[in-house]
Amino acid sequence: MASLTLKNVWKKYGKVIALKGVNCEVKDGELLTILGPSGAGKTSLLQTIAGVEEIAAGQIYIEKQRVDQLPPPERDVAMVFETYALYPNKTIYQNMAFPLHSPFRKLPKNEIDQKIKEIAQLLQIDWLLDRNVSQLSGGQRQRVALGRMLVRNPKVFLMDEPIAHLDAKLRHRLRGELKNIQRKFGITTLYTTHDYREALGVGDRVIVLNQGSILQIAEPEKIFNFPKNDFVGGLVGDPPMNFFESFLSSTTSGIILRNEAFEMVLNQKMTEIINDLNVDRLKIGLRPSDILVSMAPKENFFPAEVYVVEPLGMIQILTLAQQKIKFQVKYSGSLNFEMKQRVYFGFQPDKLHYFHPTTGLNVLLKEE
C-alpha cells in the first residue's frame, strides 16, 4: 500500500488551464472522493497521476518516490473509467488476465489462475468467467472492470466516475459494494463523481474541485455542515442550499440582518465577526431541510405563500414565495399543503451559513 502526494500540480491543454496548483495528500489506504461539476478537472487530475497526461509543473509522489517523470507502467497505478474498456472478443477470464501478462509482471500461469479466481469469487463473478462481455449486464461489466484492476494489486486505484452511467438503483447498490471492496483490499483510492451523495457516501474524505482548483478537502460531514464557501454549499444537497442576499444595519438592539424573506438580530459572535469584516452585506445560506413550517403564526416565524408542492413519498418539497424571491423547503412532517396557501416558516439561527458578499467564503470558518 502507499500514500499519494501532489505538490503544486498544474496541467494545461494549450491555453486552457485544467489544474491550478493542486496540493493534496492521500493517506495510505484512504478512499478519497473528488466531487465537482463537468469540466472541473476531475479526469485530468486522475490522468496526471496515472501518467496518461503530463503535468506542466509540480510534483507527484507515490509513497516517497517521485513518479511524475516515470512512464505509466512504472507507476503501479490502476485506473477504471466510466466506460469499461473491456475486450468484447475475449471471455471474462481473459479480460481479467490481460494485465497480468504484462512484461513488467511475468507471473507464472498457475499464479495468474489463482489470482483471477480469488478476485472473481470476491466480486461474485466467478460463475461468469467463461462468458463473453456481450452477455453481461451493466453491473456485471463494472465488476469485471474492477476485477481486472484488482488482480494487479496496484499501489493506487483511480476510479473515474465508475458507476455514473448505471441506473439510480444499481448505482446505490454498487457504491456500497465499491466501498466494501476498497476496505477489504486497503488500497489507496481516488474516486471521481459529480454526484454529491456518491462522494459523501463513499469517501473517507472529499475533495471539492472546480475550474481546476481545490475548494475544500474534509470529511463528508464537514463538507455538508461546514462548507468553505458558497459554491461548496450549493453543490452539496438536494434540493440545493437556498441563498439570500442580505443587508446589515446597526440599531440600538444590535446589528440587524435583513433580506426579502426574513430579518433577525445577530448574536454577539456574529456581531464581532461583522465588525472585523467591515461589510454591510452578507450572503446567507439555509438548507431546505433546516427550514421549519407552520400553518399558524409563531414567534420568530415569517409569512410566505406556497408556490409549488412536490410530494415525494414521506417528504414534500415546498417552494415558498416571499415578496420577489422563492426558496425551497424539505418538509417531513404530517401537514399537507396546497398551492397559494399562506404558511409561516422559521429556523434555528445556528443552521444559517454566512458567506462573504464578494469572496463567497464562509465567514465562520475564516477564524478557525
Secondary structure, 3 states (H helix, E strand, C coil): CCCEEEEEEEEEECCEEEEEEEEEEECCCCEEEEECCCCCCHHHHHHHHHCCCCCCEEEEEECCEECCCCCHHHCCEEEECCCCCCCCCCEHHHHHHHHHHCCCCCCCHHHHHHHHHHHHHHCCCHHHCCCEHHHCCHHHHHHHHHHHHHCCCCCEEEEECCCCCCCHHHHHHHHHHHHHHHHHHCCEEEEEECCHHHHHHHCCEEEEEECCEEEEEECHHHHHHCCCEHHHHHHCCCCCCEEEEEEEEEECCEEEEECCCCEEECCHHHHHHHHHHCCCEEEEEECHHHCEEECCCCCCCEEEEEEEEEEECCEEEEEEEECCEEEEEEECCCCCCCCCCEEEEECCHHHCEEECCCCCEECCCCCC
